[in-house]
Amino acid sequence: MAIFGGFAQAISTWLIKLTGDLHAPAWYVMVCVALSCLTLPFIRDLTGKPLED
């Protein structure tokens, strides 16, 4: 989700204008958190392994 982090302010402003809801940025953050949590099981654990491999 780091790709979308730089656009967070613009997206938040756009969401507020689009919906008229001041809580729209909170919904945006919750969706980003949910998507991030869904990817966690697919991340390999590299603890103790050299980064070159």
Number of C-alpha atoms within 10 A of each C-alpha: 9 9 7 10 11 10 10 15 12 9 16 19 13 14 18 14 12 10 10 10 10 13 12 19 18 11 13 15 14 12 12 16 12 11 12 12 10 10 9 9 8 7 7 7 8 9 7 6 8 7 7 4 5
